[in-house]
Amino acid sequence: MPTTLTLRRLAERLNPFAVARRRQDWVIDSVLFAVSIFGIVLTTFGMAGVFARLPDWWLPVDIAGAVIASAALWWRRRYPLLIGFLLAPLGGLFLTAGPPAVIAVYTVTAYRRTFGYLAVFAVHLIIAIGYYLVVPLTDEFLLWVVFMVLIYGTAVAFGLAARARRQVIAGLIDSAERDRNDYERQLAQVRQAERQQVAREMHDVLAHRISLLSVHAGALEYRSRAAAEQGRPLSGEELRSSVGVIRESAHRALEELRQVLMVLQADPSEAPGELGTERPQVTLAGLPELIAEARASGQVINLHELVGLDQLSDLDSQLQRTIFRTIQEGLTNARKHTPGAQVEVELAGVPGREVVIMIGNQLPVGATEAEIPGAGVGLTGLAERVRLDGGRLSRTVSDGRFVLTARLPWRT
């Protein structure tokens, strides 16, 4: 949302003089008005000899005209060009109106573009030089011209310096706003990436457990129905055993969910490990347990370790987690979409070069590519996880088999 400062600066760019005066502007305008009046007083005493050669009534008229010119300076911000041009004849007609005329030239230079202030500067200079032809104030015309050029040239120089200062400050403010916007955009990207990471973590942690829970519940339902059809209900021991497995799976799912939620609630300023808020850190050391749990649920798994777990245990911990999650996601998808199908898991690779993980299973008869595993977000999140680790994930269907392949760099 635009800030008050941003809106004000935009208004100043569209019309710098239509914006209400700030306290600082009132102070500056008051000081310039006071300087103008003080200049009138000095000019009155400095030009006493010239006024002595003029009619007696001219001095009060001259001072009155100079005061009117000074009062006009209060509108210099809103109408700089108009005030600049109006004060040119007043500055030429009244001797004591020189100070407000010089201030008007300064204002136009500070707030208007090149052609504006050059036009005002030229008009004031021409009228001031023409005044000499009517009322010679010195015996040297050239000296008068040089004096006027110096006076108005100094006003232009100060105006240019004020404009340059304003432009530098505006540039610094623009740069600060851009930096702030860039920071906020980067922060939003980091937050979005973290949300996606948490979503992937929750999916990886829970999908496996819930799929096991579903398999066990389905097995209990099947056994109960089969026993009822045979006229022999399940014994109490069989029920306790089946319900115990379901309870254990549900308990583990809730425990792992609690760990993920503790990560979300953790204070980012705390050091890792404090208050038990570490993110669940799985490694390939947990792969045998993962396979055992899947087999216990009735899933048929053939594990081919072309590269031993002892070699893979030297890999970077983040890479081990990605390999673990890849196998976990492959087994979960197989259970969900092809229950009872045999799953082939292959760990291969070349030490120092790459690791290859392949999970394959037979598809149901008549399945099409649109019906293969991966219609949800699990494989999408897994593909992003693999990509972030410098690898690539591919899915293929060939000869009625679905094969999930991940290739990752061998990083220790």
N, C-alpha and C positions, 0 to 999 in steps of 0.2 A: 504494500500500500504506500503511495507517495507520502513523504513527510511534508510538514509545513514548510520547511526550508526548501524542499524541491519544488513545491507549488509556487512559492514566492519567486524563486529564481526563474521558473518558467514564465511567470507573469512579467518579470523584469526583462526577459529576453523579447517577449512580444511587444511590450511597451514599458520601458524602464521607468517612465515618469508617471504612470497611472497607478503605481503602487503607493499605498499610504506610507507616510513618513514614519520611520522608526525613531527611537529616542536618539540614536547616534546621528541621524539625519537632522533632527531638530537642533542638536548641539552644533553641528557643522554649519548649518544655515545661519544660526544665531551668531556664531563667531565671524562668518563672512560678512554679515550685515553690520556687525560692530566694526570690523576692519574697514568696510566701505565708508561708514560715518566718520571714523577716525581719519581716513584718507581725505575726506571732504574738508575736515577741519585743517589738516596740514596744508592742503592745496590752497585753502582760503588765505592762510597766513603767508604761504610761499609765493602766492601771486598777488600780494598786496600792491606791488608796484604797477602791475598790469591793470588791476581794478581801479587804481587811481586815475588811469587815463580814460576810463570808461564812465558813462553817466552814473550818478549816485544810485539810481533805482536798479541798476543792472546786478549789483552784488546780491541783494535779497532774492531777486528772480533767479539768478544763477544757482544759489544755494537751494532754493525751493525745487528747481529742476533736478538737481543732484540728489536730493532726498527722495523725490519720486522715482528716480532711476534706482536708488538703493532699495526702495520698497518693492520694486518690480522683481528684485532678485529672489523674493520668496516663491515666485512661480518659475524659477529657472529650471527646476527638475522636471516639471510637467511640460513646459513649452520652451525648451532650450534654444531652438533656432529662432523662434519668434522673439524671445527676449533679447537674443544676441543681435538680431537685426534692428529691433526698436531702440536699443541702447546705443547703436552706432550714431544716429543723428543727435541724440541727447548728449553723447560724449563729445560730439563735435561742436554742438551749439553752446553747451555750458562747460566752462573750464573745470569746475569742481566735480563734474560728473565723470571724470576720467577713471577713478577707482572702480565704481560699479561697472563701467564699460569693460575694463580689463578683466574683472571677475566673470562677466558674461562670456567673454572670449575663452576664458579658462573652462567654463562649464561646457560650452559647445564642443571644445576639443576633447574633454574627458568623456563625454557621453554620446557624441555623434561620430559618424564615419568621416573619412578624409575629405570628401567634397563639401560636406557641411561646414566643418570648421575652417577650411581654407577660404570658403566664400565669405564667412563672417569676418575672418582675419583680414581679408583684402578690403572689404567694405569699411571696417574700422580704420584701417591704415590710410585708405584714400581720403576719408573724411577728415582725419586728423591732420594729414598733410595739407588738404585744402583749407583747413581752418587757418593755417599759417598765412595763406595768401590774403585772407580777410583781416586777421589780427596778427601781425608779426610779433611773436613772443621773444625772439632773439634776433641778433643781427646776422646769424649764419643759418641759411636755409638748410644746408647739408647737415649741420649739427642737429637741427630739429628732426630731420628725417631719420637720422641714425638713432636719436633718442626714442622716437616713436616705434621704430623697428625693434629696438631692445626691449621696450616696455611690453609691447604686444607679443613679441617673440618669446619673452620669458613666460608670459601667460600660456602660450601654446606649449612650451616645453613642460611646464608643470602639469598641464592638462594631459599631455601624452604620457607623462610618468604615472599620473593617477590612473589613466586607462590601462596601462601595462600592468600596474599593480592589481587592478580589479580582474584583469584577464588571467594573471597568474593564480590569484586566489580562486577564481572560478574553475580553472584547470585542476587545481589541487582538490577542490570539492568534488568535481566530476570524477577524478581519479579515485578518490576515497569511496564515492558511491559505487563506482564500477567494481572496486575491490570488495566492497561489502556485498554487492549482488553476486559476485563470483563466489565469495565465501559461502553465502547462503545457498547458492546453487550446488556447490560441492558438498555442503553439509547435507542437503536434501538427497543428493546421490548416495552419500555414505549411509544415510539412514535407510534409504530404499534398498541398498545392497545388504545392509544388516537384516532388514525385514525378510528379504529373500533368503538369506542364509539361515535365519531362524526357521522360516517356513520349510526349507529343505531338511533342516535338522529334525524338526518335529515329524515331518513325513517319514524320514528314514527310521527314526526311533520307534514311531507308533505303528507304521504300516506292517512291519514285520510281526510285532506282537499281536496286533489285532487280527492279522491273517491266520496266525497260529491259533488264536482264540476261536476264530470262526471254524477252522478245521476241526478242532477238538469238539466244539459244540455240535458240528455236523455229524461227527462220528458218534457222539452220544445219542443224537436223534436217530441215526440209522440203526444203531444197536438196539435201542429201545423199541423201535418199530418192528425190527426183525424178531426180537424176543417175544413181542406181543403176538405176532402172527403165528409163532410156534407154540403159543400157549404157555410160555415160560417167561414171566417177567424177570428183569435183571435183579440179581441179588443185591443186598445192601452193600456188600463189599465192592461189587462192580460199580455201583452208583457212586460210592464214596471215592473210588479211585478216579473215575472219569471227572467227577465234579472237582476233585482236588487238583487235577491237571488244569482244568479251566480256571479255578481260583488262582493257581500259581501264575498262569499266563496273565490274568487280569492284574494281579498284584505287581508283576514285573512291568507291565505297561504303565500302570499308575506311577510306579517308582521312577521310571525313566521320564515320564511326563513331568513329574515333580522336579527332576534335575534340570530339564529344559526351562521350566517356568522360573526356577531360581536364577538361571542365567539372565532371563529377561528382567528380573527384579533387582539384579545386582547393580551396585553403584559403580559406574565406570572408573571412578577415581581410586577404587580399592585395588590393591595389588592382587594378581591372580592367586587363587587358592585361599584367600581370606574368607571367613564365614562359610566355607564350603560351597562357594559359588562358581566353581570351575565348570566349564562346558564339558559334557560327557566326552571323554577322550578314549575312543575305541581304537585298537590296533589289531594287527594281524594275529596277535597272541590270542585274541578272542574268536578267531575263525573256527577252530575245532568245536568250540561250544555252539557256535551258530549252526554248523553243519549237524551237530548232534541233536539240537533242538528241532531242526527241520525234519530230520529222520524220525525223531520220536513222534512227530505229528503224522507220520505215515508217508512222507515225501521220499521218493526213491532218488538218491543223489549219488552220482559217481564222480569222485574228486580225482583229477589228474594233476599231480604236482610235478610238472616238468622242471620247475624251479622250486627248490625246497623252501619251506617257511623259514628255516634258519638263515638262508640267504636274504629272503625278503625282509626279515626282521631288522636288517641294517638300513633299510630305506628310511627316508625322512618320515617323521610321524604323521605329517599332513598327508603324504602320499599313501601311507598305510591305511589311514582312515578312508581315503577315497577308494582304495581297492576293496576294503571291507564293505563299504556302503554299496559299491557296485555289485558285489556278490550277493549282498543282502537284498538289494532291489530286484536282482534277477530271480532269486528264489521266491521272493514275495509275489512277483508277477506270475511266475509259473504256477504257484499255488492258487492264485486268484482266477487265472484264465484257463489253465489246463490242469485241474486237480487230478492227481493220480498218475500224471505223465512222468516218465523218467527224465531227470535233469542231469545234463553233463556239464561239469564245472572244470575248466582247464586254466591252470596258472602256468604261464610260459614267459619267456623273455630272454634277453641277452644282458648279462650283468654289465653295467656301465653304459648301456644304450637305451633299452626300453623294457617295459613290463607289459605283457599282453594278458588280458582276462577275457575268457570266452564262457558264456553261459548259454546253453542250448537246450531246447525241449521240443518234443513233437507237438504239432498243432492238432486240434480236433479236426476230424474229417469235414471238409467243406468250408473251413475257415478261410477268409480272404484277408488281404493285407490290411484292409480297413478295420478288421476285427482283432488284429494281433495286439499283444500287450503294448501299452504305451499310449493309449487313448487319453489317459489322465495326466496328472502333473508330475508323477513320480519320475519317469524317464526324462522329462523335460528338465526337472531340477537336477537330475543326475548328470545329464549332458553338460549343464552349466558348471557343475562341480568339477567334472573332468576337464572342461575347457580352462577353468581357472588354474588347474594344476599343469597346464601346458600339454594336455592330451586331447584325444578326440574319441567320441562315442559313436558307434554305428549299429544299426539294426537291419538285419536281412532276413528274408524268408526264402528258403530254397528247399525243394523236395519235401515240402510239408513240415519243415523244421524252422523254428524261430531261433535266431542266434543273435545274442547281444555281445558286442565286442568293444572293449575299451583298450586303447593303447596309450600308455603313459610313459613319460621319460623316467629313466632309472636315476633317481636322485637320492643321494644319501646325506 
